[in-house]
Amino acid sequence: MARARIPRGVFRPYLALTVHLLRLLRHDMTDRAGTLLSGRREQIERVLARELTPPVMSPSGPMPPDVRAFLREEAEDLYWNELEWEHITDEEALEGGPLTELAFPGFLAFIRGLLLREVMPDALAPASPRPQVVEDVLGFLCARVVELQDSLAGDADGDREQQETEMQMSNRLVDLVLYRYHELVPEDIERLESEARP
């Protein structure tokens, strides 16, 4: 029996529609991640009653796009590796959930390194702060929170409890990275944390 041939181009309109819908979905997630980030900054400014100042850029000029992408990917790899380690070991689990600061030590150290403005006198290289990479990482974290919110609002694939824990930790990481990005002092952080407590 001969196989029926489908005329060329029949699926082209469906493919174009699918691509369009995927772009809209990605745009919506990007908008929601941006809204989450700007809302978090506004909340910090409200509690502290002052505008947040952006960090100092590196005096060496603009960063090449491939270096910026590489550094962002390194941060994302640290996030995924430390998250997976926490899922496997539950090392930092407490009664109220894992302690994010202890579950992501390498990730947070990398963020501090990207924002470093002073080095020891015997350092082999000068400080080269890269806050634009940290801004990219904040976008990644906020997008991850939005993705997890969507998954938990629907039929969450996989372990629901694990996704809730990841959302809680990712949400907390957004705050911790913002504190470092805007160089908040311990007194500022204490005010913000006490405001957030129920």
Stockholm file with secondary structure:
# STOCKHOLM 1.0

chainA/1-198         MARARIPRGVFRPYLALTVHLLRLLRHDMTDRAGTLLSGRREQIERVLARELTPPVMSPSGPMPPDVRAFLREEAEDLYWNELEWEHITDEEALEGGPLTELAFPGFLAFIRGLLLREVMPDALAPASPRPQVVEDVLGFLCARVVELQDSLAGDADGDREQQETEMQMSNRLVDLVLYRYHELVPEDIERLESEARP
#=GR chainA/1-198 SS CCCCCCCTTTTHHHHHHHHHHHHHHHHHHHHHHHHHHHHHHHHHHHHHTSCCCCCCCCTTCCCCHHHHHHHHHHHHHHHHHHHHHHHHHCTTEETTEECHHHHCHHHHHHHHHHHCCCCCTTCSSCCCCCHHHHHHHHHHHHHHHHHHHHHHHSCCCSCHHHHHHHHHHHHHHHHHHHHHHTTCCHHHHHHHHHHHCC
#=GC SS_cons         CCCCCCCTTTTHHHHHHHHHHHHHHHHHHHHHHHHHHHHHHHHHHHHHTSCCCCCCCCTTCCCCHHHHHHHHHHHHHHHHHHHHHHHHHCTTEETTEECHHHHCHHHHHHHHHHHCCCCCTTCSSCCCCCHHHHHHHHHHHHHHHHHHHHHHHSCCCSCHHHHHHHHHHHHHHHHHHHHHHTTCCHHHHHHHHHHHCC
//
